[in-house]
Amino acid sequence: LLVLFIGLWVIKRVVKILKKVMRKRGLDESLIPFLSSLLDIGLKAMLIISSASMMGIETTSFVAILGAAGLAVGLALQGTLQNFAGGVLILVFKPYRVGHLIEAQGHLGTVKEIQIFVTIINTPENKTVIIPNGAISNGNITNYTVEGVIRVDMTFGVSYDSDIKKTKEVLLTILQNHPKTLKEPAPFVGVSALADSSVNFAVRPYTHPNDYWDVYFDVYEAGKIALDEAGITIPFPQVDVHMKPNA
């Protein structure tokens, strides 16, 4: 009984110290109570079995029953346990945080909440997507926020009769004057392809991840207006048909 009471006191102290260490290490607050409870229950179970053994109680059968029960529960909840393990990995290694713009499992959106079993993201269409953490931790994750800046990729097509240098100047001026595009890294405009009906320009400004869609839509709209005012034609697909007279 003395070992039991001293052990309970030691376990309480160990769990308390562990909580302080996890908070100092910056571990996610939603994970700390769960891990602390898991450690507390595990240590107490070991203490009770050890104390019963010291008192002369046969514990072999009891341990075997606990092991069989644990195996059965593990097999029944293997999908859930995979999601739990994935949630722990995400909360410990932090490949993304709440508020980050990510792409995972075919979905693009802002992380709204990270739970033990699932991650909830909000898409640009304002849809809530719930993704199991097991699938995310075992798949590819693209984090658009972690670097602090993001490049916006756009393409403008102009007719073959248009002045290339003038077109480049018009598009570059739009990028330089936009309030949400960054000066560093500098924006880029250049010919990317000689397509069937147009000369395509790659337009590449940089911005903060939260301003991505504002820059994307604003530049396309401003680009169309500026090109029209400069007399630069944006073509549509067309086919030249040559008629030969009958021999």
Residue pairs with C-beta under 8 A, 6 or more apart in sequence:
1 51
3 47
3 50
3 51
3 54
4 47
4 48
4 51
7 47
7 50
7 51
8 44
8 47
11 40
11 43
11 44
11 47
14 39
14 43
15 36
15 39
15 40
15 43
18 35
18 36
18 39
19 32
19 36
22 31
22 32
22 35
22 36
23 32
27 91
27 92
28 91
28 94
28 114
30 91
30 114
30 115
30 116
31 87
31 88
31 91
31 92
31 116
34 116
35 88
45 66
49 59
49 62
49 63
52 59
52 62
53 59
74 81
79 134
80 117
82 134
83 116
83 117
83 118
83 132
83 133
83 134
84 116
84 117
84 133
85 134
85 137
86 132
86 133
86 134
86 135
86 136
86 137
86 138
87 114
87 115
87 116
87 117
87 118
87 133
87 137
88 116
89 133
89 137
90 96
90 114
90 119
90 133
90 136
90 137
91 114
91 116
95 141
95 143
96 102
96 111
96 114
96 141
96 143
96 145
96 146
97 111
97 114
98 111
98 112
98 113
98 114
99 110
99 111
99 145
100 110
100 111
100 143
100 144
100 145
100 146
100 209
101 108
101 109
101 110
101 111
101 143
101 144
101 145
101 150
101 209
101 210
101 212
102 108
102 109
102 110
102 111
102 121
102 141
102 142
102 143
102 144
102 145
103 141
103 142
103 144
104 119
104 121
104 131
104 136
104 139
104 140
104 141
104 142
105 131
105 135
105 136
105 139
107 121
107 123
107 129
107 131
108 123
108 124
109 121
109 122
109 123
109 124
109 127
109 129
110 121
110 122
111 119
111 120
111 121
112 120
112 121
112 122
112 128
113 119
113 120
114 120
115 133
116 133
117 132
117 133
118 130
118 131
118 132
118 133
119 130
119 131
119 133
119 136
120 128
120 129
120 130
120 131
121 128
121 129
121 131
122 128
122 129
123 129
124 213
144 150
144 209
144 212
145 209
148 208
148 209
149 182
149 185
149 206
149 207
149 208
149 209
150 206
150 207
150 208
150 209
150 212
151 185
151 204
151 205
151 206
152 204
152 205
152 206
152 207
152 212
152 215
152 216
152 219
153 202
153 203
153 204
154 202
154 203
154 204
154 216
154 219
154 220
154 223
155 192
155 200
155 201
155 202
155 203
156 167
156 171
156 200
156 201
156 203
156 223
156 227
156 234
157 195
157 197
157 198
157 199
157 200
157 201
157 234
157 235
158 167
158 198
158 199
158 201
158 227
158 232
158 233
158 234
158 235
159 197
159 198
159 199
159 232
159 233
159 234
159 235
160 198
160 199
161 233
162 199
162 232
162 233
163 232
164 191
164 199
166 230
166 232
167 199
167 201
167 227
167 230
167 232
168 189
168 190
168 201
170 223
170 226
170 227
170 230
170 232
171 189
171 201
171 203
171 223
171 226
171 227
172 187
172 189
173 226
174 219
174 222
174 223
174 226
175 181
175 187
175 189
175 203
175 205
175 219
176 183
176 187
178 205
178 215
178 218
178 219
178 222
180 207
180 208
180 211
180 214
180 215
180 218
181 187
181 205
181 206
181 207
181 215
181 219
182 205
182 206
182 207
182 208
184 206
185 206
186 206
187 203
187 204
187 205
187 206
188 202
188 203
188 204
188 205
189 201
189 202
189 203
189 204
190 201
190 202
191 199
191 200
191 201
191 202
192 200
192 201
192 202
193 199
193 200
194 200
196 237
197 235
197 236
197 237
197 238
198 234
198 235
203 219
203 223
205 215
205 219
207 214
207 215
224 234
227 233
227 234
